[in-house]
Amino acid sequence: MKNTKKIDLDWSTLAFSYIQTDYRFRAEWRGGKWDEGRLDEDPYLRVHEGSTGLHYGQQCFEGMKAFSARDGRILLFRPDENAKRFRRSAARILMPEVPEELFLHGVMETVQANRRWMPPHGSGASLYIRPLQYGMGPNIGVRPAPESMFTVFCMPVGPYFKGGLKPVFLMVSDYDRAAPNGTGAVKAGGNYAGSLLPHHEAVEAGYADCIYLDPKSHRNIEEVGAANFFGITRDNRFVTPKSPSILPSITRFSLEYIAREMLGMTVEERDIPIDSLDEFVEAGACGTAAVITPIGGIQYQGEMIHFHAKGEEVGPVTRRLYDTLKGIQQGDLPSPPGWVMEVPARD
Ligand SMILES: *Cc1c(COP(=O)(O)O)cnc(C)c1O
């Protein structure tokens, strides 16, 4: 008997951490084709010991969110972009691509089946969705898996910053997160295993996270932990790094559009030398989890470079970008064509 009782949690204090919800979607690829998939109540997966997802990191994932609109509709933010990126990730590590229709179907089914977990409009919380794919089945050599699993699960997550946007302080890492012609531009699990130690060391040193420089010259800003970087210049330009080893953030290119089309700013994608950060009056990191993390300061070679108000408050442009994006995602502001997709209501 399906439980439809609305979940009541303290939404404002909810963390970004795992909560088991009712259903997850699963589809399997065997004999050269995907099955139609189904919902499952069991959070455990039975994994063959020879699975390449376990041995060789043949695995990729996505991160996306669903929001409750004021009128009760459930909105997904640009899920077609996640579907495309998921295919690109799979192709780079020789896994069968999940067709976009199957990806969207899996996401919609998962949200639909767990809608009693949907945080209400204006609570600051949202439903975080995690699509995942890995190589499975009997195998031992370094080669693509004979079979593949596509699964989607979700959970309510709280506002990233409790009590509003708060600037964070970062340090530049000596480690690289990606190789110049490696897998940095796809959401493959292996990239993140290697990032655990640099992140840990940054936190131990008293920073929120680390900044990675480009792996070729170690001169330009590449990424902020698992988020993209942007800076705002004195003359109101939105500047973000250009590099083939950066993960193309959907939040970042949405902010580029908002900056250009809605706020009338000039947008530049180019090298951002770590020794020329004084051109920025504001800086931030962006991604699905936090939307925007304002950056208060960056520590590089023993020196702290500060941005707006020495990091004591959020800059006005960062605030406007954040409010605009958040407003579009929650259905409070008109959306550029195709940015929000409604999850159809049904019982
Ligand atoms: C997922 C991710 C981002 C953010 O991408 P969004 O599409 O905005 O969520 C940025 N950098 C890295 C390394 C990521 O894995």
The ligand as a Tripos MOL2 file, in Angstrom:
@<TRIPOS>MOLECULE
LIG
   15    15     1     0     0
SMALL
NO_CHARGES

@<TRIPOS>ATOM
      1 C1         28.6710   19.1850  -11.0160 C.3       1 LIG1
      2 C2         29.8760   20.0640  -11.0400 C.ar      1 LIG1
      3 C3         29.7820   21.4610  -11.2180 C.ar      1 LIG1
      4 C4         28.4690   22.1820  -11.2410 C.3       1 LIG1
      5 O1         27.6950   21.8560  -12.3240 O.3       1 LIG1
      6 P1         26.1290   22.2140  -12.3170 P.3       1 LIG1
      7 O2         25.6450   21.6960  -13.6100 O.co2     1 LIG1
      8 O3         26.0220   23.6770  -12.2110 O.co2     1 LIG1
      9 O4         25.5550   21.5300  -11.1260 O.co2     1 LIG1
     10 C5         30.9670   22.1770  -11.3180 C.ar      1 LIG1
     11 N1         32.1790   21.5850  -11.2240 N.ar      1 LIG1
     12 C6         32.3010   20.2490  -11.0200 C.ar      1 LIG1
     13 C7         33.6540   19.6550  -10.9290 C.3       1 LIG1
     14 C8         31.1500   19.4600  -10.9340 C.ar      1 LIG1
     15 O5         31.2770   18.1460  -10.7240 O.3       1 LIG1
@<TRIPOS>BOND
     1     1     2 1
     2     2     3 ar
     3     2    14 ar
     4     3     4 1
     5     3    10 ar
     6     4     5 1
     7     5     6 1
     8     6     7 2
     9     6     8 1
    10     6     9 1
    11    10    11 ar
    12    11    12 ar
    13    12    13 1
    14    12    14 ar
    15    14    15 1
@<TRIPOS>SUBSTRUCTURE
     1 LIG1         1 GROUP 0 **** ****
